[in-house]
């Protein structure tokens, strides 16, 4: 099952509803006819640069209508897009562009210059590549996953067949970064006639502003991680102005029992839990959020889920095994890494000749009533704010510092599941220098929340890292918060970071803070003092006493 090509569906909508709004950002909107014209013009530019069927084209465009124009234009030219997020470190972007052998890269200048032009879609097949999205790699470098056009079309078809997507056109929020595979099932909905509303960075960092933008645009469908939902729940749970239920697609990381039960009981929200690794074209299963216990749900049409143990034998219900996914949406593997592809993509014993199943690394248990429960990972891969992260990649980057003799990275529950780097020094660099070193190569979500110096890494008798013996990040010696603003910020930090107390010299990020938690801090400050503030202020003033002083200055 490959599904009808999405560009063909897009052209059908252009013919039948040319004046309907296709995409909207804060600068304005494009109708389907206007989006068609813009993509044709840019596709003509790409063809003029020599882009042909099967090529790979980098896309380095910020969130907005232009990003959708760029992605569709690459498809029209017969190529696969490679998202190159401008916010990523330059070295990481250079590696991705080289590794993917991109023929050319689309930038905002290209969008501004491509306003007119004609281009006929290149004839493609379902097996042609649709995109290459890079995920964290245990070797220290990200790896590119090759997804096919047929796989993406089949994804949309499957979600329609399971009534996850409504039959009538909807207004859909595009929330995820184009570098995150969840973005595919958000922006690609324009091809079935839905209106896509772009959530720009200013919205994603301002919960109240985001909720107002969703209401203004009449958004009916939103996709986000459980972490992001917890930041926005107070704004979205009250319901939409028109009284209709918000359709929420939640995934990217496990849902806690309290969040699951809250969504199941909400009368203003209709929630679906979507599960799937990048290697299986975004989503492999879907569950309606109902009842008391979180579950992965049922496979999308055509998919098969296998829970296997030793010797790749199926385990009986009630026992924990590793989840394998087989079916039409299993991708082509890792670009240029045949060995790694062979390890993770195994022959499907029940499929057609050449069919493969993907070894997810997720441990699950099938209950007697067929429900799949998530029970962690079989390897060192973790989910941080919905992003899949290989701890080995972070370790490799930390070890590359000349000031580090040895390093290990773990996630700690007492830091809200954030990564912590333990290092044995060989030079004079401290935590601040190592943080800057890591940030030069890693996306913000992968930079350790704390760097802890140790004399030696503790080992088990078998020579493995003894994670239980690693010390908790030490509390920063300092004074108790004083004055109205220090005490207020300390109270907020303790609440959002799950700590009994914090002191005036504590660093927000060393305590486990990150960009989404910073949203909650900003929201509380605005609600209490009515001040104009953004998460960037937390980044500029990570020490509690400095942030309190900044908040006080805003009030003057």
N, C-alpha and C positions, 0 to 999 in steps of 0.2 A: 504494500500500500504506500504509494508515494505522494498522493494528493495532486491536485491541479496546480500548475505553476502560479505562484502568487502574483507575478507581474501581469499575467493574463486576467486574473481576477481584478486587479487594480484598474486595468484599461476598461473592463466592463463597467466599473463604477464611474469612471470618467465619462463614458458614453451615456450612461443612464441618469447620472446626478452630477453634472459638471459644476453646478453652482453650490453644492453642499460644501461646508467647511471641512477640509481634510486635516489641517494641522494648525495649531495656534500657539504662539508664545506671547510674551509681554509686548513685543514690538508690533504685533498684528497677526493676521490670519491669511492662509492660502486656501482657496477652493481647490477641488479636485482638478479642475481645468488648469488652474494656475500652477499647481504642483506638477501636473503632467508637463506643462511647458518648461518649467524650470529644470526638471530632471532630464528632459530631452536635450536642452541646451548644454547642460554640464556633461551629459553622456557624449555629446558631439565633441566637446573639448577633450575628453579622455581618449576618444577614438583618434583625434588628431595627434595625441601624444604617443600613439602606437599601442594603446591598451587593446588587447584582444581577448577572446574567449579563453577562460582558464587562468588569466593573469591575476595577480593580487595587487590591490590598490590600498595604500594607507589613507586613513581618514583622520585628520587632525583638525576638528571643528568643534567649537564649544556648543553646549546645549542650546537649542533653538530650532526654528523651522529649517534653517540651513543644514543642520545635521541630517534631518530626514531627507532633504533633497539630495545630499551627498550619498547616502546609503542606497537610495533607490537608483541614482544615476550609475553607480558602480555596477549594480545588478543589470541595468539596461545595457551597459557596455559588455556584458557577458563575463565580468570579473567577480572576484570575491573581495569583500572589504576586510581590512585589518584595522580595528580601532586603535588609534594612537592618542590616548588621553593627554591633552596638553598639561594636565596637572601632574603627570608622572615625571620622575627624575629623567634628565636628558640621557644618561647612560642606559637606562632601561629602555627608553624609546628607541635609541640607536640599535640596541641588540635586537629588539622585536622587528624593526624595519629590515635589518640585515638578514635575520633568520628567516623571515617570510619572503625575502627577495621581492619586495614591493617594486612594481615598475614605476609608479609615481605616487605622489601623496596629494590629496585634496586639502586645501587650506581655505580660510575665509576669503582670501584674495581671489581664489578661483570662483567662489560663489558670486562675488561681486561682479566679476567680469563676464560670467556666463549667463546672460539674460535673454539671449536669442540664439536660435540654432535648431536644426532638425536632426533627429537621430532615430533610426529604425532599430528596434530591439534586436539584439543578437540572438540567434537561435541557440538554445541551451538544452541540456538534458537533466533529468532529476539527479543524476549522479555527479553533476558539476558542483564545485565548491561554492558555497554561499558566503562564508566568512571564515576567518581564522581568529579565534579569541584565545588570548594567552592566560594561562592559569599558573599558579605557583608551582615551582618544581623543586624537588628535594636535592637536586645537584647544585643549587645556588642560582640557577637561571630559569626564567619562566619558560613554559612549553606551550606551543600553539596547537589548539584542537581544531581539526578540519571538519566542518559540518557541511552537509550537502543541501542543495536547493530542494530536493525531494523530501529530505528530512524535515525542513522548516515548514514546507507545505503540509506535510503529514501531521506535524504538531498542531497547526491551526485547524485542520480537518478534525483531528481527534478531540480537541477541546470543544469544537462545535457539536460533534456527535454526542458528547457526554453532557451537553447543555451547560457547560461551564461558561461558554460564550452565548449570550442571548441571540435569538434569531434576528431581531431588529437591530439597526445601527445604534451604537452606544457612544458615549463620550468617555474616552479612556485617558487616564493620566500616564504619561511616560516618565517614570520615576528613576529607573536604574541607569547607571552609566553605560554607555555603549561598549565599554570594556568588560561589562558584567553580562553573562549570557541571559539573565532574566530580561534584559532590554529587548531581546529579539521578539519575544511574545508580546511585548508592549507596543513597539513601533510598527511591527509587521501587521498589526490589526488594521492599519489604514488600508491595506490591500483588500480587506473584506468590506470596506465601506464605513468603518468606524472613524470618528473624529478623534485625533490624537492631540492632547493638551500637554505641552512640554513643561515639566517642572524644572525650572532653571535653578542654579545654585543658590540664588538669593531666597528662593522658596524653601528649599530643602533645609536651610539652616535657620529658618524662622517659622516655627510651628503655627503661630497665629496667622502669619501672612500666607502660609501654604494653605491653611484651611479656608481662608477668605478667597484665595485664587481658585480653589476647587469649586467653591460655591458660585463665584462669579462666572465660571465657565460651564457650570452645570455638569461637572464630572460625575459619572455614574459608576465607573470601575477604577479601582486603584490596586496596584501591586506593590508590596513592600515586605521587608523582613520583620520578624517578631520584634527585634530590637527597635526598629524604626517605628513600628506601631505603638510601642510603649511610650515613645516620645510624643506621639500625636493623639493618643487615645482620648485625652480630655477634650480635644478639639473636634474629633470625628465621631465619637460615640453619641453625642446628642442628636445626630441625624442631619439629613440634608434639608435645605429650606423648602423644597417642593414636597417633602414628606415621603419620598420614595426611599427604599432601602439602598444603602451603599453596598455595591458588590465588591468585596475585598478578597484579593488573591494574596495569600501569605505563604512565604516559603524562604528558602535560602539557608535556614538553620532550624533546629528543632524548636517546637512550640512548647512552652512550659504548661503544666497542668492548669495553673490559675488563668493564664491568657486564653487557653483553649476553652475553659469553662465560661469565661467572661464573654467570649465571642459567640459561643453556642447559645448563651442566654440573651444576647443582645437582640432587641426587636428592630433596631435601626440599621443593622448590618447583616448581610448574607455573606458568610465567609467560606472560602475554599482553601484547603491546605495543598500546595503543589510541591511535589518532591521530584528531584531529578538532577543528576550530575551533568556538567557541561558536555561530557562525552556521549550523552544520550539525547542531545539536542533539547536542552533546557528542562523539559518536564517529562517524567516517565510515569508518574501516578498522580491521582487527584483524590482528595477526600473532602466531603462536605463536613464542615466543622459543626458537629452535633454530639450530644452525649457528654460523658464525663471524662473520657480517656483519649488522649491524642493518638492519632494513627496516620500511617502513610497513605492509606486508601487503596483504590483499585487502579490497575494499569490502564493507560490510555489504549484505545483500540489498536490491536496488532501487537502490543507489547506483551512479553511474558516475564514474570518475576520468579526467580529461582533462589531458594534459600539452601545453600550448600555448605557442607562441612568438609572434613578430611577426605581426600581423594575425589573431591568434587561430587560427593554423593549428597542427595537431598536429605535434610535432617527432618525428623518428625515434628509435628506441631508441638509447641511448648518449649522446644530447644532453640538455643541461639545459634545462628549460622551467618555466613556472609551472603549479602544480597548480590545477585547477578541479574542484569537486565538484558533481554534479547528482544529483537524486533526491528521494525523499519527505521527507527530513529537513532540507532546506534551509529555513531559518526565514523569517519574514515581513520581515526586515530590521531597520532601526534606528528606534526609536520617535521619531516627529516629525522625522525627517531624511531626507526623500525624495531630496534630492540625493545624499547619501552612499550611500543605499541603491541608487540607480540606478548609481552608480560601481562598486559591489562586487558587486551581484546583477544579472547579465546574462541576457538571453534565452537559453534552452537550445535550440540549433538542432535537437537530436534529441528534444526532449521534447514533451509535449502543449502545446496553446495556453495561453500564460500561464505555463508552467513556466520556472524560472530556474536558473542555475548560479551558484555562489559562487566569486569570485576570491579564493583563500586568501592570495596573496602569498608562499607557500612555493615555493622552487625545488627541483625534484626531477629525478632522472634514472631512466629505466626501463631496467633491464639486459636483456640478451638473454633471460634466463629469466623476465622479467616482474616482477622485484623492483623496488620503488620505493625509491630512496635519497634521503635528505634532504640538500640542499646549501645551506641558509641561507635568507635572506629577500631579497625584491625591494624592500623598503622599510625604514624605520627601526623597525619593530616588533621587539621582542626577547622572549624568555621568561626570566623571572627566578623561580627556584624554582617553576616550573610556571605562573606567572601571566603572562598576556600584557600587555606594557607598551609603550605608545607613548612613545618618548623625547621626542617633541614636547610631550606633556602635562607631563612633568617640567620641560622647558625653560620652558614658559609660566609655571609656578608660580614657578620661581626668578627669572625676569625680572620677576615682579610685585612683587618686593621693591624699595622705594624706594632701597635701597643698591646696586642692580645696574643697570649701564648696558647690558650685553650678557651673554648666557650661551649655552652649548652643553653638551649632555649626551651622553656616549658611554659604552659599556660597555668595560671593559678586562679582558683575559685575565689580567693580572698582579694583578687584584683579584677573581679567581674569577668573572669575568663580571658584576660588580656595576656599577651606574651611577656615573659620576663627573661632577660638575658643574664646568665651567670658567666663571669669571665675571670680567667687567671691572667693578671697583667704581665706584660714583658716590657712595658715602657711607662711613661708618665701620664698617659691619657686617662681622664676620669670619665664619669658617666655623661657629662655634658658633651665632651668631644666624641664619645662613642655614639651618642644619639645623633649628632650631626653627621657622623660617618655613615650610619645606617640610613638616615633620611636621604642621603645623596644617591642611594641605589634602590631603596624600597618605597613603595607607596605608603602613604600615611597609616593605613590600616595595619601594615605589617611591622611598623617600627615598634620595638619593645616599649612597654609602658615604664619599665624600670631596668636599670643596669646595676647588678650587684656584684661587687668584687669579692672573690673567694681565693683562699690560698691554694686550693686544689679542688677539682671536681670530685665529689664523693662517688665511690663505685661499690657495687654489690660484690659479693664473693665471686660471682661469675664474670666480673669485669664490665658489667653494664652500668650506665648512669643510675645512681641511687636517688631518684627524684624525691623520695620521702625525706632524705637527709639534707636537701637543699634548704637553706634558711629563708625565712620570709624577708622580703625587702625591709631593711631597718627603718624605723620611724625617724624622721628628721628631728634632731634636737632643736627645740625652739621654745618660744614663749607662748603662753595661752593667748588666744585672740582677745583683743581689748577694743572697746568702743562699739558703737552701733553697727558700723559696716563690717568690721572684721568678724564680729560675733554672728551677724546675719549670714555672711558668706560661709563661715565655718559650719553653721547649722545646715545650710543648703548642701554643702559638699558632703557632710556626714550622711545626709539623707540619700542623695543620688548615688553616692559611692558605697553605701552600705557599711559605713564605719561608725564606731562608737563615738569617736571624737577626732578632731584634726587640730593642728596648731598653726600659728601665724606664719611659720616658715615653710609649711608643706607646699609641695609642688603638685598641681592638679594632675598632671600626667603620670608622675611617679606614683601616685595613689591609685592608678588604674583608670583615670579619666580618658575620654576620647571625644571625637567630634560630636557624636550623637548625645552623649551625656552632657557635653557643653551646652547643647540646646536646652536641656532642662534647667541648667543654671541660669541661662539668659532669660528663659521664660519666667522663672521665679523673680528675678531682679525686676523685669518689666512689670510683672503683676503687682509687686509690692511697692515699687518706687515710681512706676510710670516713666522709666527712662529709655532712651534710644540706645540699644546695645546689641551687639552681634557676637556670635561665637568667636569671631576673629579677635575680640577683646580678651577672651580667655587665653588664646594662643599668645597674644602679645604680653599678657600679664599672668603667667601660670602660677606664680607664688601667691599664696592667699593674701598676704598683707599688701602686695602690689595691686592685686585685683580690687581689694576693698578700697584702696586709695583712689584707684581709677573710677570706681562706681561713685565714690563720694564727690570726685571732681565733676562728674556728669550732672550731679544734682545741684551744683552751684549755679 
